[in-house]
Amino acid sequence: MKNIVSALDIGSENIKAVIAEVSDEYKPRILTSVMEESSGIRDGEIVDMEKASRSIKNTIDQIKKISEFEPGEYYVSITGNHIKGIDTNGLISTTKKDSSGVEEPGTISKYHIEKVNEKVEENSMACPLPVDRDILHIFPKEYIVDNRRGIINPEDLTGRRLEIRAHLTIYSTTAARNLIRCLKKSGVKVKEFVLHSLASAYSTLSEDEKEHGTILIDVGANTTDVIYYSQGKVQYTGFVPQGGKNVTRDIARMLQIGSKTAENLKIENGLAIKKMAPGNKILEIEGLSGYDPFEIEQSRLAEYIEARMREIFQEAKVEANKINTPRVSNPPVVLTGGGALIKGSARLCEDVFDTSCKVARPVNFQGQVEDINSPIFSAATGLINYARKNTSKNKAQILLQKAPVNLSFLEKIKNFIDRIM
């Protein structure tokens, strides 16, 4: 059965919209995609409602103009410093009474799994969180049945108690409310919010990488998202409040040039490692309005870029070291997002993390793939895969094994969106 899915990735630098045709049997077919400049958004949050809504509306108008299909409800990525990751657990009894009233082990059903997930949500609310926080995703790390650990799917097993160890992502309802109002002003109906790094993982990581242990780092304009997969499950999510725009601002400040000139310089001649620059290559740079052009060595430009990119990767490593779960020593890193396009980024990342690193872009799509063949589109296309896998016939099983989301929470967030919209 075929279905049309709409995705919207809202960033501080640009906004990406993708429409795709999905089915259970084939790779998603990209029908239309656009990328427009963003304004009024910083660090994943709305800072100017009018500018942000105008940017989003412009993106939606463009994709409507060139698409043969009318976009429906959108899967929307969400990121920002307001999103936090925490570990917690839940425990319920699964015993039943026999005819004589004696409790004996019971068979675990979907009802028990839903109940233990609800217990996780209850336990998280007991944590000292700000009053405006709520749960975005619940990621089970493992189920435990009567001290038997490492269980992926406890359904139909027999035991006296069912326990779950989980990682939660918590978001600010105030930030979400502002985003929803902005989307409403832009004429966008929200199907579901999805963590930005989770969306990127859905388009860039293979099942083997998720199984054996991989850190995904998505370097955006003002934010860098971190997510760690192992044993096929999300084990940790983190956030760094820096990105590619910090590099651009450093270049503009150090060379005293305009931000657009600095951005072009970074894209066309930037290197993430100073040693990669030829010793004699000279770059001619346009001065500020009214000032003459001037020349610098490419190695000097690379020096500024390396300093900031190294800091970003070091902070991402600090986030990755917070992973509260057994993991392989120095798991490989997958790098994506616009920041991954700076030449030498993977090599610098390898140096900081002391492990292997590669740059990833969306894979396993068909149709107009040339338009989305860039790390910049990882989250936008990942939203398509997320929608495909979480609305398929095997939804319950996929939710249980891959990147589960508490179903009762989905109903709550849907109601929350409906009230605002």
Secondary structure, 3 states (H helix, E strand, C coil): CCEEEEEEEECCCEEEEEEEEECCCCCCEEEEEEEEECCCEECCEECCHHHHHHHHHHHHHHHHHHCCCCCCCEEEEECCCCCEEEEEEEEEECCEECCCCCEECEECCHHHHHHHHHHHHHHHHCCCCCCCEEEEEEEEEEEEECCEEEECCCCCCEECEEEEEEEEEEEEHHHHHHHHHHHHHCCCCEEEEEEHHHHHHHHHCCHHHHHHCEEEEEECCCCEEEEEEECCEEEEEEEECCCHHHHHHHHHHHHCCCHHHHHHHHHHHCECCHHHCCCCCEEEECCCCCCCCEEEEHHHHHHHHHHHHHHHHHHHHHHHCCCCCCCCCCCCEEEECHHHHCECHHHHHHHHHCCCEEECCCCCCEECHHHCCCHHHHHHHHHHHHHHHHCCCCHHHHHHHCCCCCHHHHHHHHHHHHHHC
